[in-house]
Amino acid sequence: MAERALRLGLNREREPYRQGASKHWTEEEKSKLTRLYEAGVPIPDIAAELRRGQRAIVGKASKLKLRRPREVKWERLEPTWRESIETLNGSQQESLGRLLCP
């Protein structure tokens, strides 16, 4: 069937999520990736800027042996607490009661 479609000159359209897949990287894109990646710009922002997937960004950065800044690499989110710490200063029994009966 594929041979017949080829003879008739029919081409299947790519699905939207596959557009750009297997697109080769230009030198300009590589240099822009290097600049943004090493500056610590978040991966989703780089992907949007270069119009590529996040996995493509991470994969190409790995192949180019790019390094993230230490501050970005080890950045951790601050924990968010449901209750303020002052309310947890009760006895063990009160604390267990709050945990078991929210």
Order of alpha helices (4+ residues) and beta strands (2+ residues): alpha-alpha-alpha-alpha-alpha-alpha
